[in-house]
Amino acid sequence: MERVEITDDIIRLGQFLKLAGLAESGAQARELITDGEVSVNGEVDTRRGRQLHKGDVVTVDAPAGQFSAEVG
């Protein structure tokens, strides 16, 4: 699992997906979240504006497999 450093104390889920390379664009991030393919700390979350804190683990279930990144 990759650890992705952020400069502030929090980051929104949609922004983090792009920063971590788990989504190629904001539109793709929105689609992944809306389709229920994104989980935070093991629980599916459909809120693009969900605030993430350091230590949170984001996982995407994509057709190519499961990818995860930790907020650092």
C-alpha positions as CSV (number, residue, x, y, z in Angstrom):
1,M,0.0,0.0,0.0
2,E,1.3,3.4,-0.9
3,R,1.4,6.3,1.6
4,V,0.5,9.6,0.0
5,E,1.6,12.7,1.9
6,I,-0.7,15.7,2.1
7,T,0.3,19.2,3.1
8,D,-2.8,20.1,5.2
9,D,-4.4,18.1,8.1
10,I,-7.4,17.0,5.9
11,I,-8.2,16.3,2.3
12,R,-11.5,15.6,0.5
13,L,-12.0,12.1,-0.8
14,G,-12.4,13.1,-4.5
15,Q,-9.2,15.1,-4.3
16,F,-7.3,12.3,-2.6
17,L,-8.3,9.8,-5.3
18,K,-6.7,12.1,-7.9
19,L,-3.6,12.9,-5.8
20,A,-2.9,9.2,-5.1
21,G,-3.4,8.2,-8.7
22,L,-6.4,6.0,-7.9
23,A,-8.5,8.1,-10.3
24,E,-7.3,9.8,-13.5
25,S,-9.7,12.8,-13.2
26,G,-12.3,14.4,-11.1
27,A,-15.0,12.9,-13.3
28,Q,-13.6,9.4,-12.8
29,A,-13.3,9.9,-9.0
30,R,-16.9,11.0,-8.9
31,E,-18.0,8.0,-10.8
32,L,-16.0,5.5,-8.7
33,I,-17.5,7.1,-5.5
34,T,-21.0,7.2,-6.8
35,D,-20.8,3.6,-7.9
36,G,-19.8,2.5,-4.4
37,E,-16.4,1.3,-5.5
38,V,-14.5,3.4,-2.9
39,S,-14.1,2.5,0.7
40,V,-12.5,4.4,3.6
41,N,-11.1,2.4,6.4
42,G,-13.0,-0.7,5.2
43,E,-16.4,1.0,4.8
44,V,-17.9,2.0,1.5
45,D,-18.4,5.8,1.3
46,T,-20.4,7.6,-1.4
47,R,-19.6,11.1,-0.3
48,R,-17.1,12.8,-2.6
49,G,-16.6,15.6,0.0
50,R,-15.8,13.1,2.8
51,Q,-12.9,14.6,4.8
52,L,-9.9,12.3,5.2
53,H,-7.3,12.6,7.9
54,K,-3.8,11.2,8.2
55,G,-3.9,7.5,8.7
56,D,-7.1,6.9,6.8
57,V,-6.9,4.1,4.2
58,V,-8.7,4.5,0.9
59,T,-9.4,1.4,-1.3
60,V,-10.8,1.4,-4.8
61,D,-12.3,-1.8,-6.3
62,A,-11.6,-1.4,-10.0
63,P,-12.0,-3.9,-12.9
64,A,-8.2,-4.2,-12.9
65,G,-8.1,-5.1,-9.2
66,Q,-8.1,-3.5,-5.8
67,F,-5.8,-0.5,-5.1
68,S,-5.2,1.2,-1.8
69,A,-3.4,4.3,-0.5
70,E,-3.0,5.7,3.0
71,V,-3.3,9.4,3.8
72,G,0.1,10.5,5.1
